[in-house]
Amino acid sequence: MTTVSNLYFIFVPAAYLIGAIPAGVIAARIFAGVDPREGGSRNIGATNVGRTAGKTAGIVTLIADVLKGAAPVYVLRHFLHDPLLLSVVGVSAFLGHIFSVFLGFKGGKGVATALGVFLVVSPLAALGSLVVFIAALLIKRYVSVGSILGAALFPVFLLFIPGGVVYVPLGIVIAVIIIIKHTDNIKRLAAGTENKFR
């Protein structure tokens, strides 16, 4: 019989390694023969990959990064529906993207990977964050503003969804890290030099 400790031992490192796969770097090289870390914002996320390697590469990166967060948590739920373990595994995948062992413990900002985690643990709260992201993007034209607001409001949405309260700590941890990772974007927003989404 599989114990909880065994599941921790299996899923936490596996989730980190899955999250660490540099999908943006791989997609950019396949579709355009470029390294997104050498152009634009030098980020490996979908926005910069789309900017440096083209729309198709950006879309592929977005889908892959979301799946990196969703897959480990989704598979784990078939073995055990334990909110704490699901949260730890979700954070592991998220941190894998940000601190990828394959990129010298550097990576992206984790927004798409966090969305993947959110979609599994609470689809309704994730939908709320996604709506906020899209609305902010359409109104302000800044991906960073949408990302920050969407992440920050996820734990708030959880409070109003049955069973969502247990995932509030997960939402807060991820939201805080995402905001910290956007420090440079916040500075550029304040200075009026942040790139708008086109």
N, C-alpha and C positions, 0 to 999 in steps of 0.2 A: 504494500500500500504506500502511495506517495505521501510523504509528510510535508507539512508547511515548510520546515527547515530545508528539505530537499528542493522544494519549489523555489525558495529564495536562492539557493546555491545554483540552480539551473537558470532561472529566468532573469535574475538581476544582471549578471555578466552578459548573458545573451542579448538582453535588451540594450545594454550599453553598446555592444559591438554592432548591433543592427543600426542603432541610432548614429553610430560613428561612421557608417558608410558615406563617403563624400559624394552623394548623388549629383550635386551641382557641378563638381569638378569633372566627374565622369561624363555627364551629359554635355557639358560645354566642349570637352575634347572630342567627343563622338560627332556632335553636330557641327562644330565650327573650328575644331582644332585649336582652341584657345584655352587659357586658364583664367577663370573669372577672378582669381586673386590678383591678377595683374592689370585689371581694368575696372572702370567705373568706381563703385564704392569698395571694391576688392573683397566683397562678401560672397560666400558660396550659396546664398539663398536664391530662390526663384527670381526675385526682382532683378538682381544684378546679373544673374545668368541670362535672363531674357534680354537685358540691356547689352551684354557683351557677346552673347552667342546666338541670339535670335529667339523669336517667340516660341518655337517648338521646343527648344532646349529648356526654356523657362517653364513651360507647361509640364514637361516631363519631370523636371526637378521638383516642382510643386507637388505633383502627385506622389513621387517617390518619397519626399520628405514627410508628407502626411502619413503615408503607409508605414514609414519607419516608427512613428509613434503609435499608430493604431494596431499594427500587427502583433507585437509582443503582448500587449494588454488584452487584445481580443482572444488570442490563443490561450493565455493564462486563465481567462474566465471559464474555459471549458474544463479546467482542472479544479479550480477553486474560486469562488466568488468572495474573496476577502478584500474589503476596501483598503486596508493598510498595505497588503502585499501588492494589490493592483496599483496603488499610488506610488509605492517604491519602484516598481517596475516601470511605470510611466515616467517618473523622474529620471530613472537610469537611461531610458531611451532618449529623453530630452537632453540630458547632460552629455550623452554620447555625441549628439549632433553639435553641441556647442564646444565640447572639448574632445575632438576626435583623435583617437590614438593613431589614426592613419595620416593625420595632418600635423603631427607634432603637438597634439593637444590644443589645437586651434580649430575653429569651425565657424558656423553661422550663428544667427541670433535665436534660432529655435522656434520661431513662430509657427511654421507649418507643422513641425514635429509635435509641438504642443497641441495644435488643433487636432492632430490624429489621436492623441491621448484623450483629449476632451470629448471627441466624438464617440469614443467607446464607453467612457465612464458615465457620461451624461449627454446624450445627443441633443436634448432640448436646450440645455445651458450652452452647449457648443454652438447650436443654431443661433441663439441669442447673441453670442459673441461675434459670430460670422456676420449677422445682420448689422451689428454696430460697426464692424470693420468696413463692410461695403458702403454703409451710409457715410462714414467718415471719409472714406476714399473718394466717393463721388462729390462730397461737399468741399473737402479741403484739398483733395488731389495729392495727399501725402500718404504713402504706404506706412510710414513710421507712426503717424498719428492713429491710423486705423488699428495697427498692430498693438500699440500701447493701450488704447481704449478697450479693444476687444479682450485682451488678456486681463486687464484690470477689472473688468466687469464680470468675467466668468465666475469667480467665487461669489459675487453678489447674486447672479442668476441662480446659482446652486441653492441659495437659501430659500428660494421660492418653488423649488421642485422636490416632490416627494422622494426621499432617499438621497437627496443631493448634499445634505449637510455634512455627511461623512467625508466628502471629497473637497470640502472647503480648504483644509490645510494644503492639499495638493494644488488647488487653484491659486492660493496665496503664494506658495513657494515659487511656482512657475511664473506667476505674474511679476513678482519682485525681480526675479532673474531677468526676465524679458525687458523690464523697464531699465534695469542696470545696463543690459547689453545695448540699449538704445541711448545711452548717455550722450554719445557724439551726435546722434540725430537730434536730440533735444537741444543741444547747444547750437546746432545749425538752424533749427526751427526758431530759436530765440534771436539768432543773428539774421534770419531771413535768407539763408543760403542753402537750405535743404532742397534737394531735387524733387520736383513734382512728378507724379506718375503720368505718363502720356500714353 
